[in-house]
């Protein structure tokens, strides 16, 4: 795992403890929050984070081949809707 390193004062280097991917995630979250209205609530932020997380998880699952066929999805929905 690579870590982000920042040059600081002329007397040395300080190391950021967040891995590069964590910094990217933090930046992504900050950008998302900036796009929300000024009067948003904590619940609004949590909702949007949840939506982004679910979308990214779905994309990752699809990329890893963890997908269902259209027919499988129809069978699952039929079971759900019949309860």
Beta strands, then each sheet from edge to edge (+ up, - down):
strand 1: 3-7
strand 2: 13-19
sheet 1: 1+ 2-
end
